[in-house]
Amino acid sequence: MGFQCTDCVHAGAQQQRQQHRQYRSSSLGEQTIAGARPSNSVVVTATLLAVNVAVFLITVIQAKSLFDNGNAQLEKLGELWTYPTLGGGEWWRIFTSGFLHYGPIHIAANMFSLWLIGRALEPVFGRIRFLALYFVSMFGASTAVLLFDQPNQPSAGASGALFGLMGCYAVIVLKLRLNPTWLLITLVVNAYITFSVANISILAHVGGLVTGALVAVALLYAPERNRARWQAIGLVVIVVALAGLVIWRSTQFPALQCQLEMLRGYESYVCGR
């Protein structure tokens, strides 16, 4: 019986290695399955990680607190909040919020996930496509928040974009028929973070996940002939659709004046007519 069990473990490990080679083979040859040039570079992933960490450190310095950095001025000016974003015309919050985090657990978990998933996806998609995947997923996550979340509830974090990467990886798993264990583990870890850290939006995660999957379909299932052009068209359609939804939502809010003010001894961001 012991010998048979050892054989089972060996067979399982061999199957995992075979699936890993199958995934890696998607980035071999003249082009990857996404139409990118084969490369082991993860410079975009490393840059995104460095920017997120740098921004977090700035908020820690501003707030003079490692665990309560949500009071930093940069957080108040950049987190995703419906009233100033749509009523105050502060559209930059759609993307700046994706580089802000609440506390060390939040930033550590997101950067760990970014490093794991980015190292897997960037070589397959290449720098430009990977950047497009990341930021369009972030756009989709923010759009879901602006459409469906409470307008007075601020949120921030890279997890919307990260769930987009996971949505993309899910499409790859289906396309190449890979073992989904790694994907499921990553989803469980991020789901735990979602419910354990304050001011993290479930809607952002869902929006990012769905958008990332749509971007992956546009990139991976584009016709091989003139693939880059069809991929660009697919991405433009997704971005225009998201922009249209945000603009439509903005028509439901009156014009507001938003600014930092001192209230009861604390600096707050206030919006009013």
C-alpha positions in Angstrom: 0.0 0.0 0.0 2.8 2.4 0.9 4.4 1.8 -2.5 1.1 2.5 -4.3 0.7 5.8 -2.4 4.2 6.9 -3.3 3.3 6.2 -6.9 0.2 8.3 -6.6 2.1 11.3 -5.2 4.7 10.9 -7.9 2.0 10.8 -10.6 0.3 13.9 -9.1 3.5 15.9 -9.0 4.4 14.8 -12.5 0.9 16.0 -13.7 1.4 19.3 -12.0 4.8 19.7 -13.7 3.3 18.8 -17.1 0.6 21.4 -16.7 3.1 24.0 -15.7 5.2 23.2 -18.8 2.0 23.5 -20.9 1.3 27.0 -19.5 5.0 28.1 -19.9 4.9 26.7 -23.5 2.2 29.4 -24.3 5.1 31.9 -24.2 7.5 30.0 -26.3 8.0 30.1 -30.1 7.8 33.2 -32.3 4.8 34.5 -30.4 2.9 33.8 -27.3 -0.8 32.8 -27.2 -1.5 36.5 -26.7 0.6 37.5 -29.8 3.5 39.0 -27.7 7.2 38.4 -28.2 8.5 35.7 -25.9 10.2 37.2 -22.9 10.9 36.4 -19.2 10.8 40.1 -18.3 8.6 41.1 -15.4 9.7 44.8 -15.4 6.1 46.1 -15.5 5.1 43.9 -12.5 8.1 45.1 -10.6 7.4 48.7 -11.4 3.8 48.5 -10.4 4.8 46.9 -7.1 7.4 49.6 -6.4 5.0 52.4 -7.1 2.4 50.9 -4.8 4.9 50.5 -2.0 6.3 54.0 -2.5 2.8 55.5 -2.4 2.0 53.5 0.8 5.1 54.8 2.5 4.2 58.4 1.6 0.8 57.9 3.2 2.4 56.4 6.3 4.7 59.5 6.6 1.8 61.9 6.1 -0.4 60.2 8.6 2.6 59.5 11.0 1.1 56.0 11.5 1.8 52.6 9.9 -1.7 51.2 10.7 -3.8 54.3 10.4 -2.5 55.8 7.2 -6.1 56.2 5.9 -5.9 59.7 7.5 -3.1 60.8 5.2 -3.9 63.7 2.8 -2.9 61.6 -0.2 -5.5 59.0 0.8 -8.3 61.6 1.1 -7.4 63.1 -2.3 -7.0 59.8 -4.1 -9.3 57.1 -2.7 -12.4 56.2 -4.7 -15.4 58.1 -3.4 -18.5 58.6 -5.6 -19.4 62.2 -4.6 -16.1 63.9 -5.4 -15.4 61.6 -8.4 -18.7 62.1 -10.2 -20.2 65.2 -8.5 -16.9 67.0 -8.1 -15.4 66.0 -11.4 -12.3 64.4 -9.7 -12.0 61.6 -12.3 -8.5 60.8 -11.4 -9.8 58.8 -8.4 -10.8 56.0 -10.7 -7.1 55.1 -11.1 -5.3 56.7 -8.1 -7.4 54.7 -5.7 -5.8 51.6 -7.2 -2.5 52.6 -5.8 -3.7 53.4 -2.2 -3.9 50.9 0.7 -5.1 50.8 4.2 -2.5 49.4 6.6 0.4 47.0 6.2 -1.7 43.8 5.9 -3.6 45.3 2.9 -0.5 46.4 1.0 1.4 43.2 1.8 -1.4 40.9 0.7 -2.0 42.8 -2.6 1.7 43.1 -3.4 2.3 39.4 -2.8 -0.6 38.6 -5.1 0.7 41.1 -7.7 4.1 39.5 -7.7 2.8 35.9 -8.0 0.2 36.7 -10.8 2.3 39.3 -12.6 5.2 36.9 -12.9 2.9 34.4 -14.5 1.0 36.7 -16.9 3.5 39.4 -18.0 5.7 37.0 -20.0 2.7 35.7 -21.9 1.0 39.1 -22.6 4.1 41.3 -23.0 4.5 44.7 -21.4 1.9 46.7 -23.4 -0.8 44.1 -23.2 -0.2 43.4 -19.6 -0.4 47.1 -18.8 -3.6 47.3 -20.7 -5.0 44.3 -18.8 -4.0 45.8 -15.5 -5.4 49.3 -16.0 -8.6 48.3 -17.9 -9.3 45.9 -15.0 -8.8 48.7 -12.6 -11.2 50.9 -14.6 -13.8 48.1 -14.5 -13.4 47.7 -10.8 -13.9 51.4 -10.2 -16.8 51.5 -12.5 -18.6 48.8 -10.5 -18.1 50.8 -7.3 -19.4 54.0 -8.9 -22.4 52.2 -10.3 -23.5 50.1 -7.4 -21.8 51.1 -4.1 -22.9 53.6 -1.5 -21.9 57.0 -2.7 -20.6 58.1 0.7 -18.3 55.0 1.1 -14.7 55.5 0.1 -12.6 52.6 -1.0 -9.0 51.9 -2.2 -6.6 49.2 -3.1 -5.0 47.4 -6.0 -7.2 44.3 -5.5 -9.7 45.4 -8.2 -6.9 45.2 -10.8 -5.5 42.1 -9.2 -8.9 40.4 -9.5 -8.8 41.4 -13.1 -5.5 39.5 -13.5 -7.2 36.5 -11.8 -10.1 36.7 -14.2 -7.6 36.7 -17.0 -5.8 33.7 -15.6 -9.2 31.9 -15.3 -9.7 32.3 -19.1 -6.2 30.9 -19.7 -7.0 27.9 -17.4 -10.1 27.2 -19.5 -8.3 27.8 -22.8 -5.3 25.5 -22.0 -7.3 23.2 -19.6 -4.9 23.7 -16.8 -5.3 22.6 -13.1 -7.2 25.5 -11.4 -5.9 24.7 -7.9 -3.4 27.7 -7.8 -6.1 30.1 -9.1 -8.6 28.9 -6.4 -6.1 29.3 -3.6 -5.3 32.8 -4.7 -9.0 33.7 -4.9 -9.6 32.3 -1.4 -6.7 34.3 0.1 -8.0 37.5 -1.5 -11.5 36.8 -0.5 -10.3 36.6 3.1 -8.6 39.9 2.8 -11.8 41.4 1.3 -13.8 40.6 4.4 -11.1 41.3 7.0 -9.8 44.7 6.0 -12.0 47.8 6.2 -12.9 50.0 3.2 -12.3 47.2 0.7 -15.1 46.9 -1.8 -16.5 43.6 -2.8 -18.0 45.3 -5.9 -14.5 46.4 -7.0 -13.3 42.8 -6.8 -16.3 41.5 -8.9 -16.0 44.4 -11.4 -12.3 43.7 -11.8 -12.7 40.0 -12.1 -15.4 40.3 -14.8 -13.5 43.0 -16.7 -10.2 41.1 -16.6 -11.9 38.0 -18.0 -13.4 40.1 -20.9 -10.0 41.7 -21.6 -8.5 38.2 -21.7 -11.1 37.0 -24.2 -10.4 40.1 -26.4 -6.7 39.4 -26.3 -6.6 35.6 -26.5 -9.4 34.9 -28.9 -8.7 37.6 -31.4 -8.2 36.3 -35.0 -4.6 35.5 -35.8 -4.7 37.6 -38.9 -4.2 41.2 -37.9 -4.4 40.1 -34.3 -3.0 43.3 -32.8 -5.6 45.4 -34.6 -8.5 43.1 -33.4 -7.1 43.1 -29.9 -6.9 46.9 -29.9 -10.5 47.1 -31.2 -11.7 44.7 -28.4 -10.0 46.8 -25.7 -11.4 50.0 -27.1 -14.9 48.6 -27.1 -14.5 47.6 -23.4 -13.0 51.0 -22.4 -15.7 52.9 -24.2 -18.4 50.8 -22.6 -17.0 51.4 -19.1 -16.6 55.1 -19.8 -20.2 55.3 -21.1 -21.4 53.8 -17.9 -19.4 56.2 -15.7 -20.6 59.2 -17.7 -24.2 58.0 -17.4 -23.8 57.6 -13.7 -22.4 61.0 -13.3 -25.6 62.6 -14.7 -27.3 61.4 -11.6 -25.3 63.6 -9.3 -25.4 67.4 -9.0 -22.3 69.5 -9.4 -20.4 69.7 -6.1 -17.5 71.7 -4.6 -15.1 69.4 -2.7 -12.2 70.4 -0.6 -10.2 69.5 2.5 -11.5 71.1 5.7 -10.7 70.9 9.4 -13.7 69.4 11.3 -13.5 68.9 15.0 -9.8 69.0 14.9 -9.4 66.4 12.1 -8.7 67.1 8.4 -11.7 65.8 6.3 -12.7 65.9 2.7 -16.0 67.6 2.4 -18.3 68.0 -0.7 -21.2 70.4 -1.0 -23.0 72.6 -3.3 
